[in-house]
Amino acid sequence: MSPHLPADHRQDRADALKTAAVASASLAAGGLLAAALPLALASSPSNARDRALDLLLLVELQQESFYAAAAEVAHEEGGELEEFVYTAHDHERTHLRLVRQLRGSRPEPRASFDFGDDVKSRESVLSAAQALEDLNVATYNGQLANLDRASRQLTGRIAATEARHATWAGRLSGDMSFTTTTDPAFGEAQTRAEIERLGYLQEG
Protein backbone atom coordinates (compact mmCIF):
# COMPACT_ATOMS: atom_id res chain seq x y z
CA MET A 1 0.00 0.00 0.00
CA SER A 2 1.50 3.31 -1.08
CA PRO A 3 1.00 6.06 1.49
CA HIS A 4 1.18 8.88 -1.07
CA LEU A 5 -1.73 10.99 -2.24
CA PRO A 6 -2.43 10.63 -5.98
CA ALA A 7 0.12 12.42 -8.14
CA ASP A 8 -2.39 14.94 -9.47
CA HIS A 9 -2.95 16.18 -5.92
CA ARG A 10 0.69 17.02 -5.27
CA GLN A 11 1.85 20.66 -5.18
CA ASP A 12 4.94 22.02 -6.87
CA ARG A 13 6.65 23.35 -3.76
CA ALA A 14 10.21 23.46 -5.05
CA ASP A 15 10.31 27.20 -4.49
CA ALA A 16 9.10 26.68 -0.92
CA LEU A 17 11.97 24.39 0.06
CA LYS A 18 13.07 25.45 3.53
CA THR A 19 15.50 24.37 6.21
CA ALA A 20 14.48 23.56 9.77
CA ALA A 21 15.35 27.09 10.79
CA VAL A 22 12.89 28.58 8.32
CA ALA A 23 10.17 26.12 9.34
CA SER A 24 10.75 27.03 12.96
CA ALA A 25 10.53 30.74 12.16
CA SER A 26 7.23 30.19 10.37
CA LEU A 27 5.83 28.32 13.33
CA ALA A 28 6.92 31.09 15.66
CA ALA A 29 5.10 33.59 13.49
CA GLY A 30 2.00 31.44 13.62
CA GLY A 31 2.33 31.20 17.37
CA LEU A 32 2.03 34.96 17.64
CA LEU A 33 -1.48 34.64 16.26
CA ALA A 34 -2.50 32.71 19.34
CA ALA A 35 -3.31 36.10 20.83
CA ALA A 36 -6.30 36.16 18.48
CA LEU A 37 -7.78 33.00 19.97
CA PRO A 38 -10.01 34.73 22.54
CA LEU A 39 -11.71 36.55 19.66
CA ALA A 40 -12.42 33.24 17.95
CA LEU A 41 -13.68 31.58 21.10
CA ALA A 42 -15.82 34.52 22.15
CA SER A 43 -18.36 33.93 19.38
CA SER A 44 -20.77 31.03 19.45
CA PRO A 45 -19.24 28.29 17.27
CA SER A 46 -21.39 27.02 14.44
CA ASN A 47 -21.87 23.32 13.74
CA ALA A 48 -19.69 23.72 10.64
CA ARG A 49 -16.91 25.26 12.74
CA ASP A 50 -17.15 22.47 15.30
CA ARG A 51 -16.97 19.79 12.61
CA ALA A 52 -14.05 21.50 10.90
CA LEU A 53 -12.06 21.75 14.13
CA ASP A 54 -12.86 18.15 15.05
CA LEU A 55 -11.47 17.06 11.69
CA LEU A 56 -8.35 19.19 12.10
CA LEU A 57 -7.89 17.71 15.55
CA LEU A 58 -8.04 14.20 14.11
CA VAL A 59 -5.38 14.80 11.44
CA GLU A 60 -3.16 16.57 13.96
CA LEU A 61 -3.49 13.70 16.43
CA GLN A 62 -2.52 11.30 13.65
CA GLN A 63 0.47 13.34 12.62
CA GLU A 64 1.77 14.00 16.12
CA SER A 65 1.45 10.29 16.89
CA PHE A 66 3.32 9.43 13.71
CA TYR A 67 6.35 11.57 14.50
CA ALA A 68 6.41 10.25 18.06
CA ALA A 69 6.46 6.70 16.69
CA ALA A 70 9.12 7.58 14.09
CA ALA A 71 11.48 9.08 16.67
CA GLU A 72 13.25 5.78 17.41
CA VAL A 73 14.32 5.01 13.85
CA ALA A 74 15.12 8.69 13.29
CA HIS A 75 17.47 8.64 16.27
CA GLU A 76 19.10 5.45 15.01
CA GLU A 77 19.62 6.97 11.54
CA GLY A 78 20.78 10.32 12.90
CA GLY A 79 21.69 13.20 10.63
CA GLU A 80 19.04 15.25 8.89
CA LEU A 81 16.37 12.56 9.26
CA GLU A 82 16.63 12.92 13.02
CA GLU A 83 16.57 16.70 12.70
CA PHE A 84 13.49 16.55 10.46
CA VAL A 85 11.49 14.15 12.63
CA TYR A 86 12.31 15.90 15.88
CA THR A 87 11.61 19.35 14.44
CA ALA A 88 8.35 18.26 12.81
CA HIS A 89 7.25 16.51 15.99
CA ASP A 90 7.85 19.65 18.01
CA HIS A 91 5.81 21.65 15.50
CA GLU A 92 2.96 19.12 15.52
CA ARG A 93 2.72 19.21 19.29
CA THR A 94 2.31 22.97 19.03
CA HIS A 95 -0.26 22.61 16.24
CA LEU A 96 -2.20 20.14 18.34
CA ARG A 97 -2.20 22.47 21.31
CA LEU A 98 -3.45 25.38 19.19
CA VAL A 99 -6.24 23.35 17.59
CA ARG A 100 -7.32 22.22 21.04
CA GLN A 101 -7.44 25.84 22.14
CA LEU A 102 -9.64 26.68 19.18
CA ARG A 103 -12.01 23.82 20.03
CA GLY A 104 -12.44 25.03 23.59
CA SER A 105 -13.74 22.71 26.29
CA ARG A 106 -15.76 20.36 24.12
CA PRO A 107 -15.03 16.65 24.79
CA GLU A 108 -12.23 15.27 22.65
CA PRO A 109 -12.87 12.12 20.60
CA ARG A 110 -10.63 9.17 21.34
CA ALA A 111 -8.19 8.10 18.66
CA SER A 112 -5.34 5.59 18.52
CA PHE A 113 -2.97 4.85 15.66
CA ASP A 114 -0.73 2.01 14.50
CA PHE A 115 1.89 2.94 11.91
CA GLY A 116 3.36 -0.56 11.55
CA ASP A 117 6.26 -0.83 9.13
CA ASP A 118 5.92 2.80 8.08
CA VAL A 119 8.03 3.84 11.07
CA LYS A 120 10.65 1.09 10.69
CA SER A 121 13.04 2.57 8.10
CA ARG A 122 14.26 5.87 6.72
CA GLU A 123 12.47 5.33 3.41
CA SER A 124 9.14 4.38 4.94
CA VAL A 125 9.22 7.26 7.43
CA LEU A 126 9.85 9.84 4.72
CA SER A 127 7.23 8.37 2.41
CA ALA A 128 4.59 8.31 5.14
CA ALA A 129 5.58 11.79 6.32
CA GLN A 130 4.97 13.23 2.87
CA ALA A 131 1.56 11.56 2.67
CA LEU A 132 0.52 12.79 6.11
CA GLU A 133 1.77 16.31 5.55
CA ASP A 134 -0.02 16.48 2.18
CA LEU A 135 -3.19 15.21 3.82
CA ASN A 136 -3.00 17.85 6.54
CA VAL A 137 -2.43 20.67 4.05
CA ALA A 138 -5.40 19.51 1.97
CA THR A 139 -7.58 19.22 5.07
CA TYR A 140 -6.70 22.68 6.35
CA ASN A 141 -7.33 24.16 2.90
CA GLY A 142 -10.67 22.43 2.68
CA GLN A 143 -11.89 23.57 6.09
CA LEU A 144 -10.90 27.25 5.98
CA ALA A 145 -14.32 28.32 4.74
CA ASN A 146 -15.93 26.76 7.80
CA LEU A 147 -13.85 28.79 10.27
CA ASP A 148 -14.11 32.31 11.63
CA ARG A 149 -11.53 34.88 10.59
CA ALA A 150 -9.28 34.56 13.66
CA SER A 151 -9.24 30.78 13.34
CA ARG A 152 -8.46 31.01 9.62
CA GLN A 153 -5.46 33.22 10.33
CA LEU A 154 -4.01 30.71 12.75
CA THR A 155 -4.80 27.56 10.77
CA GLY A 156 -3.43 29.17 7.61
CA ARG A 157 -0.07 29.56 9.36
CA ILE A 158 -0.21 25.94 10.47
CA ALA A 159 -0.94 24.77 6.92
CA ALA A 160 2.06 26.72 5.60
CA THR A 161 4.33 24.94 8.08
CA GLU A 162 2.86 21.56 7.10
CA ALA A 163 3.67 22.31 3.45
CA ARG A 164 7.28 23.04 4.37
CA HIS A 165 7.46 19.73 6.23
CA ALA A 166 6.23 17.91 3.10
CA THR A 167 8.87 19.62 0.96
CA TRP A 168 11.61 18.84 3.46
CA ALA A 169 10.60 15.17 3.54
CA GLY A 170 10.53 15.13 -0.26
CA ARG A 171 14.02 16.54 -0.50
CA LEU A 172 15.37 13.98 1.96
CA SER A 173 13.73 11.11 0.08
CA GLY A 174 14.65 12.44 -3.36
CA ASP A 175 10.96 12.60 -4.30
CA MET A 176 10.33 16.09 -5.64
CA SER A 177 7.98 14.93 -8.41
CA PHE A 178 5.20 17.38 -7.59
CA THR A 179 2.94 17.77 -10.62
CA THR A 180 0.47 20.56 -9.89
CA THR A 181 0.84 24.21 -8.97
CA THR A 182 -1.84 24.41 -6.28
CA ASP A 183 -2.62 22.53 -3.11
CA PRO A 184 -5.81 20.46 -3.06
CA ALA A 185 -8.63 21.30 -0.67
CA PHE A 186 -10.28 18.25 0.91
CA GLY A 187 -13.81 18.21 2.23
CA GLU A 188 -14.55 16.08 5.28
CA ALA A 189 -15.49 13.02 3.22
CA GLN A 190 -12.23 13.19 1.24
CA THR A 191 -10.13 13.54 4.38
CA ARG A 192 -11.85 10.64 6.09
CA ALA A 193 -11.48 8.49 2.98
CA GLU A 194 -7.74 9.20 2.87
CA ILE A 195 -7.40 8.45 6.59
CA GLU A 196 -9.11 5.12 5.97
CA ARG A 197 -6.89 4.39 2.95
CA LEU A 198 -3.74 5.02 4.94
CA GLY A 199 -4.99 2.60 7.56
CA TYR A 200 -3.30 4.07 10.62
CA LEU A 201 -6.40 4.95 12.62
CA GLN A 202 -7.50 2.04 14.77
CA GLU A 203 -11.14 1.19 15.34
CA GLY A 204 -12.50 1.21 18.86
Residue, then its C-alpha position, 0 to 999 in steps of 0.5 A: m500500500s503506497p501512502h502517497l496521495p495521488a500524483d495529481h494532488r501534489q503541489d509544486r513546492a520546489d520554491a518553498l523548500k526550507t530548512a528547519a530554521v525557516a520552518s521554525a521561524s514560520l511556526a513562531a510567526g504562527g504562534l504569535l497569532a494565538a493572541a487572536l484565539p479569545l476573539a475566535l472563542a468569544s463567538s458562538p461556534s457554528n456546527a460547521r466550525d465544530r466539525a471543521l475543528d474536530l477534523l483538524l484535531l483528528v489529522e493533527l493527532q494522527q500526525e503528532s502520533f506518527y512523528a512520536a512513533a518515528a522518533e526511534v528510527a530517526h534517532e538510530e539513523g541520525g543526521e538530517l532525518e533525526e533533525f526533520v522528525y524531531t523538528a516536525h514533531d515539536h511543530e505538531r505538538t504545538h499545532l495540536r495544542l493550538v487546535r485544542q485551544l480553538r475547540g475550547s472545552r468540548p469533549e475530545p474524541r478518542a483516537s489511537f494509531d498504528f503505523g506498523d512498518d511505516v516507522k521502521s526505516r528511513e524510506s518508509v518514514l519519509s514516504a509516510a511523512q509526505a503523505l501525512e503532511d499532504l493530507n493535513v495541508a489539503t484538510y486545512n485548505g478544505q476547512l478554511a471556509n468553515l472557520d471564523r476569521a481569527s481561526r483562519q489566520l491561525t490555521g493558515r499559518i499551520a498549513a504553511t508549516e505543514a507544506r514546508h514539512a512535506t517539501w523537506a521530507g521530499r528533499l530527503s527522500g529524493d521525491m520532488s515529483f510534484t505535478t500541480t501548482t496548487d494545493p488540493a482542498f479536501g472536504e470532510a469526506q475526502t479527508r476521512a477516505e484518505i485516513e481510511r486508505l492510509g490505515y493508521l487509525q484504529e477502530g474502537 
